[in-house]
Amino acid sequence: MSPLVLAILAVSLITLAALAVAVLRWERHRSSTAAAIREAIVAELERDPALTGLTFGLHTRTEWSGETIVEVNGVVTSPWYRYAIARAIERILSRSFQRAHMVDRIVVARQLSQRRAS
């Protein structure tokens, strides 16, 4: 092989390795951002004694664009609980994480029983 081909091959391999490292760093940054948001939300929800004992799911993910999506799902017994959970999450997101938004999939148990009756 000629030296020019070897040089092009070496530069290509180095560029490919640098690109792989950049993608892995971005993936690590995305997952750490999602984890930080989740921890902040959990800490905020634990501070409210009225919300203890409620069962709901909290999932966070950060898209490649950098926007974090917080999904909240579950069944609560009162619209007040739904509002309290949503308000606490929105408060922490607006205070600390402007590039995040919440998807509310909480169902009030009363509404669920009315749907089944229909």
C-alpha contacts under 8 A as a table, 3 or more apart, distances in Angstrom:
res1	aa1	res2	aa2	distance
1	M	5	V	6.52
1	M	6	L	6.85
2	S	5	V	5.43
2	S	6	L	6.46
3	P	6	L	5.04
3	P	7	A	6.05
4	L	7	A	5.08
4	L	8	I	6.20
5	V	8	I	5.12
5	V	9	L	6.07
6	L	9	L	5.02
6	L	10	A	6.04
7	A	10	A	5.07
7	A	11	V	6.13
8	I	11	V	5.19
8	I	12	S	6.08
9	L	12	S	5.05
9	L	13	L	6.19
10	A	13	L	5.17
10	A	14	I	6.19
11	V	14	I	5.13
11	V	15	T	6.07
12	S	15	T	5.11
12	S	16	L	6.08
13	L	16	L	5.05
13	L	17	A	6.11
14	I	17	A	5.10
14	I	18	A	6.15
15	T	18	A	5.10
15	T	19	L	6.14
16	L	19	L	5.09
16	L	20	A	6.22
17	A	20	A	5.09
17	A	21	V	6.26
18	A	21	V	5.13
18	A	22	A	6.22
19	L	22	A	5.07
19	L	23	V	6.24
20	A	23	V	5.18
20	A	24	L	6.21
21	V	24	L	5.12
21	V	25	R	6.13
22	A	25	R	5.12
22	A	26	W	6.18
23	V	26	W	5.13
23	V	27	E	6.17
24	L	27	E	5.05
24	L	28	R	6.18
25	R	28	R	5.07
25	R	29	H	6.11
26	W	29	H	4.96
26	W	30	R	6.11
27	E	30	R	5.08
27	E	31	S	6.29
28	R	31	S	5.26
28	R	32	S	6.10
29	H	32	S	5.17
29	H	33	T	6.06
30	R	33	T	5.19
30	R	34	A	6.30
30	R	61	R	7.81
30	R	62	T	5.44
30	R	63	E	7.46
30	R	64	W	7.70
30	R	66	G	7.08
31	S	34	A	5.12
31	S	35	A	6.13
31	S	61	R	7.26
31	S	62	T	6.82
32	S	35	A	4.98
32	S	36	A	6.06
33	T	36	A	5.12
33	T	37	I	6.24
33	T	62	T	7.19
33	T	68	T	7.89
34	A	37	I	5.24
34	A	38	R	6.17
34	A	60	T	5.48
34	A	61	R	5.42
34	A	62	T	5.80
34	A	68	T	6.58
35	A	38	R	5.03
35	A	39	E	6.14
35	A	60	T	7.35
36	A	39	E	5.15
36	A	40	A	6.18
37	I	40	A	5.12
37	I	41	I	6.16
37	I	60	T	7.55
37	I	93	L	7.89
37	I	97	F	7.46
38	R	41	I	5.16
38	R	42	V	6.13
38	R	58	L	7.71
38	R	59	H	7.65
38	R	60	T	6.39
39	E	42	V	5.14
39	E	43	A	6.11
40	A	43	A	5.17
40	A	44	E	6.19
40	A	92	I	7.20
41	I	44	E	5.04
41	I	45	L	6.15
41	I	88	A	7.74
41	I	89	I	6.00
41	I	92	I	6.55
42	V	45	L	5.13
42	V	46	E	6.05
43	A	46	E	5.16
43	A	47	R	6.50
44	E	47	R	5.43
44	E	48	D	7.31
44	E	88	A	6.72
44	E	89	I	7.66
44	E	92	I	7.29
45	L	48	D	5.67
45	L	51	L	6.97
45	L	85	I	7.26
45	L	88	A	6.63
45	L	89	I	7.79
46	E	49	P	7.00
46	E	51	L	7.42
46	E	52	T	7.11
48	D	51	L	5.72
48	D	52	T	7.31
49	P	52	T	5.46
51	L	54	L	5.87
51	L	81	Y	7.24
51	L	84	A	7.96
51	L	85	I	7.69
54	L	76	V	7.14
55	T	74	G	6.69
55	T	75	V	7.40
55	T	76	V	7.74
56	F	72	V	6.97
56	F	73	N	5.61
56	F	74	G	4.29
56	F	75	V	6.75
56	F	106	I	7.82
57	G	71	E	7.75
57	G	72	V	5.53
57	G	73	N	5.02
57	G	74	G	5.95
58	L	70	V	7.01
58	L	71	E	5.78
58	L	72	V	4.77
58	L	73	N	6.74
59	H	70	V	5.77
59	H	71	E	5.08
59	H	72	V	6.58
60	T	68	T	6.88
60	T	69	I	5.69
60	T	70	V	4.54
60	T	71	E	6.28
61	R	68	T	5.60
61	R	69	I	5.48
61	R	70	V	6.76
62	T	65	S	7.92
62	T	66	G	5.98
62	T	67	E	5.61
62	T	68	T	4.08
62	T	69	I	6.19
63	E	66	G	5.40
63	E	67	E	5.48
63	E	68	T	6.15
63	E	69	I	7.67
64	W	67	E	7.45
66	G	99	R	7.28
67	E	99	R	5.12
67	E	100	A	5.52
67	E	101	H	7.90
68	T	99	R	6.30
68	T	100	A	4.39
68	T	101	H	6.54
69	I	100	A	5.67
69	I	101	H	5.34
69	I	102	M	5.92
69	I	103	V	7.12
70	V	100	A	7.22
70	V	101	H	6.12
70	V	102	M	4.64
70	V	103	V	6.02
71	E	102	M	5.88
71	E	103	V	4.76
71	E	104	D	6.26
71	E	105	R	7.21
72	V	102	M	7.39
72	V	103	V	6.29
72	V	104	D	5.29
72	V	105	R	5.67
72	V	106	I	6.44
73	N	104	D	6.58
73	N	105	R	4.48
73	N	106	I	4.58
73	N	107	V	7.50
74	G	105	R	6.90
74	G	106	I	4.90
74	G	107	V	6.21
75	V	106	I	5.75
75	V	107	V	4.80
75	V	108	V	5.67
75	V	109	A	5.95
76	V	79	P	7.57
76	V	81	Y	6.43
76	V	82	R	6.64
76	V	106	I	7.13
76	V	107	V	6.30
76	V	108	V	4.95
76	V	109	A	5.75
77	T	81	Y	7.25
77	T	108	V	5.54
77	T	109	A	5.02
77	T	110	R	6.77
78	S	81	Y	5.48
78	S	82	R	6.84
78	S	108	V	5.75
78	S	109	A	7.09
78	S	110	R	7.41
79	P	82	R	5.06
79	P	83	Y	6.18
79	P	108	V	6.00
80	W	83	Y	5.04
80	W	84	A	6.03
81	Y	84	A	4.99
81	Y	85	I	6.11
82	R	85	I	5.34
82	R	86	A	6.13
82	R	106	I	6.47
82	R	107	V	7.69
82	R	108	V	7.18
83	Y	86	A	5.14
83	Y	87	R	5.83
84	A	87	R	5.15
84	A	88	A	6.09
85	I	88	A	5.30
85	I	89	I	6.29
86	A	89	I	5.24
86	A	90	E	6.06
86	A	104	D	7.22
87	R	90	E	5.10
87	R	91	R	5.96
88	A	91	R	5.11
88	A	92	I	6.44
89	I	92	I	5.37
89	I	93	L	6.18
89	I	102	M	7.57
90	E	93	L	5.06
90	E	94	S	5.99
90	E	101	H	7.74
90	E	102	M	7.13
91	R	94	S	5.34
91	R	95	R	6.09
92	I	95	R	5.10
92	I	96	S	6.01
92	I	97	F	7.30
93	L	96	S	5.53
93	L	97	F	4.72
93	L	98	Q	6.20
93	L	100	A	6.37
93	L	101	H	7.05
94	S	97	F	5.95
94	S	98	Q	5.55
95	R	98	Q	7.30
97	F	100	A	5.75
98	Q	101	H	7.92
107	V	111	Q	7.13
107	V	112	L	6.89
108	V	111	Q	5.37
108	V	112	L	6.41
109	A	112	L	4.93
109	A	113	S	6.32
110	R	113	S	5.30
110	R	114	Q	6.31
111	Q	114	Q	5.07
111	Q	115	R	6.21
112	L	115	R	5.17
112	L	116	R	6.48
113	S	116	R	5.19
113	S	117	A	6.36
114	Q	117	A	5.12
114	Q	118	S	6.45
115	R	118	S	5.29
